[in-house]
Amino acid sequence: MTTSRRPRNALGVLAGTVAVAALLAGCTSQPEPPPAPAPSVPAAEVPDTVTSETPVDLARAVFDRTAQQVLAAGQGGDGRAVVDALVAVGFDKASLQVTPDATWTGRASDSLQFSALRGDSCLVGQIAGDAYAAQTAPVLGTGACLIGTTRAIDW
């Protein structure tokens, strides 16, 4: 007496397909919320400096302009140059964070990230090569703006 194994094989294929689909579904991540758009402040209205009273949208415009000037000067990978430039336009040094300029092996970092804490908002910038990107984001649960290892700003 011979029995057909087709139903059992079909069930195996179906079970395998469901298992693969479940694994793939578990590998997908929730999409991150889109970054806040750049403030649409006319260039003529962007102040030269910021104070603690400067609204976040104007502070973001100064933050962006300052970071782009540092990048244009060829110092985009230099965390100290970015921090010093931000302090020069009125950002409180104690509110700033910056990632290291070099990896733990001594190689130059591929990108530099930096931030300024402004009340319940963070201005977060990144320079990678000759590109600059930024966003305004909420303060992290830690009270900081950047995740991971940051460089001590002790100068």
C-alpha positions as CSV (number, residue, x, y, z in Angstrom):
1,M,0.0,0.0,0.0
2,T,1.4,3.3,-1.0
3,T,0.5,6.6,0.5
4,S,1.0,10.0,-1.0
5,R,3.3,12.4,0.7
6,R,2.0,15.4,-1.1
7,P,-0.3,16.7,1.6
8,R,2.5,16.4,4.2
9,N,5.0,18.1,1.9
10,A,2.5,20.9,1.1
11,L,2.0,21.4,4.8
12,G,5.7,21.5,5.3
13,V,6.1,24.1,2.6
14,L,3.3,26.2,4.0
15,A,4.7,26.0,7.5
16,G,8.1,27.0,6.2
17,T,6.6,30.0,4.3
18,V,4.8,31.2,7.4
19,A,7.9,30.8,9.5
20,V,10.0,32.8,7.0
21,A,7.3,35.5,6.8
22,A,7.2,35.7,10.6
23,L,11.0,36.1,10.8
24,L,11.0,38.8,8.1
25,A,8.2,40.7,9.9
26,G,10.3,40.6,13.1
27,C,13.3,42.1,11.2
28,T,11.5,45.2,10.1
29,S,11.7,48.2,12.3
30,Q,9.2,50.9,13.0
31,P,9.8,53.9,10.8
32,E,11.4,56.8,12.6
33,P,9.5,60.0,12.7
34,P,10.7,62.4,10.0
35,P,13.0,65.1,11.2
36,A,11.6,68.5,11.8
37,P,11.9,70.6,8.7
38,A,14.5,73.3,8.6
39,P,13.0,76.6,9.8
40,S,11.8,78.8,7.1
41,V,13.3,82.0,8.4
42,P,14.2,84.6,5.8
43,A,18.0,85.2,5.8
44,A,17.5,88.9,6.6
45,E,15.7,87.9,9.8
46,V,18.4,85.5,11.1
47,P,20.2,87.2,14.0
48,D,24.0,87.3,14.2
49,T,23.9,85.7,17.6
50,V,21.6,83.9,20.0
51,T,20.7,84.3,23.7
52,S,18.8,82.0,26.0
53,E,15.7,84.0,25.0
54,T,16.1,83.4,21.2
55,P,13.2,81.3,19.9
56,V,14.2,77.8,18.7
57,D,13.4,78.5,15.0
58,L,15.8,81.5,15.0
59,A,18.4,79.6,17.1
60,R,18.2,76.7,14.5
61,A,18.8,79.2,11.7
62,V,21.9,80.5,13.5
63,F,23.0,77.0,14.3
64,D,22.7,75.9,10.6
65,R,24.4,79.0,9.3
66,T,27.3,78.6,11.7
67,A,27.8,74.9,11.0
68,Q,27.8,75.6,7.2
69,Q,30.4,78.3,7.7
70,V,32.7,75.9,9.6
71,L,32.2,73.4,6.8
72,A,32.9,75.9,4.1
73,A,36.1,76.9,5.9
74,G,37.3,73.2,5.6
75,Q,36.9,72.5,9.3
76,G,33.8,70.3,9.2
77,G,35.5,67.3,10.8
78,D,37.0,69.3,13.7
79,G,34.7,69.1,16.7
80,R,36.5,71.9,18.5
81,A,36.1,74.3,15.5
82,V,32.3,73.6,15.4
83,V,31.9,74.1,19.2
84,D,34.1,77.2,19.2
85,A,32.1,78.7,16.3
86,L,28.7,77.9,18.1
87,V,30.0,79.5,21.3
88,A,31.2,82.5,19.4
89,V,27.6,83.2,18.2
90,G,26.1,82.8,21.6
91,F,25.4,79.2,22.2
92,D,26.1,78.2,25.8
93,K,29.1,75.8,25.8
94,A,27.5,73.7,28.6
95,S,24.5,73.0,26.4
96,L,26.6,71.6,23.5
97,Q,27.6,68.0,22.8
98,V,30.0,66.8,20.1
99,T,31.1,63.3,19.0
100,P,34.8,62.5,18.8
101,D,36.8,63.5,15.8
102,A,38.6,60.1,15.6
103,T,37.6,56.5,16.0
104,W,39.1,54.4,18.8
105,T,41.7,53.2,16.4
106,G,42.9,56.7,15.6
107,R,41.3,57.1,12.2
108,A,39.4,60.2,11.4
109,S,35.6,59.8,12.0
110,D,33.4,59.5,8.9
111,S,31.1,62.1,10.4
112,L,30.8,64.6,13.2
113,Q,27.6,65.0,15.1
114,F,27.0,67.9,17.4
115,S,24.0,69.4,19.3
116,A,22.8,72.3,21.3
117,L,20.2,71.9,24.0
118,R,17.5,74.6,23.8
119,G,14.9,74.1,26.5
120,D,12.9,71.1,25.6
121,S,14.4,70.9,22.1
122,C,17.7,69.8,20.6
123,L,19.3,71.3,17.6
124,V,21.2,68.4,16.1
125,G,23.7,68.7,13.2
126,Q,25.9,66.3,11.3
127,I,28.8,66.9,9.0
128,A,30.0,64.1,6.8
129,G,32.5,64.9,4.1
130,D,31.3,68.0,2.5
131,A,27.6,67.5,3.4
132,Y,25.6,69.0,6.3
133,A,22.3,67.9,7.7
134,A,20.4,69.0,10.8
135,Q,17.1,68.6,12.6
136,T,15.3,69.8,15.6
137,A,14.4,67.0,17.9
138,P,13.0,66.5,21.4
139,V,15.4,66.1,24.3
140,L,16.2,62.4,25.1
141,G,15.0,60.8,28.3
142,T,18.6,61.2,29.6
143,G,18.3,65.0,29.3
144,A,20.9,65.0,26.5
145,C,20.6,65.4,22.7
146,L,23.0,62.8,21.4
147,I,23.1,59.1,22.0
148,G,26.4,57.3,22.6
149,T,29.9,58.5,23.4
150,T,30.5,62.2,23.2
151,R,33.7,64.2,23.5
152,A,34.3,66.2,26.7
153,I,34.2,69.9,25.9
154,D,36.8,70.9,28.4
155,W,38.6,73.7,26.7
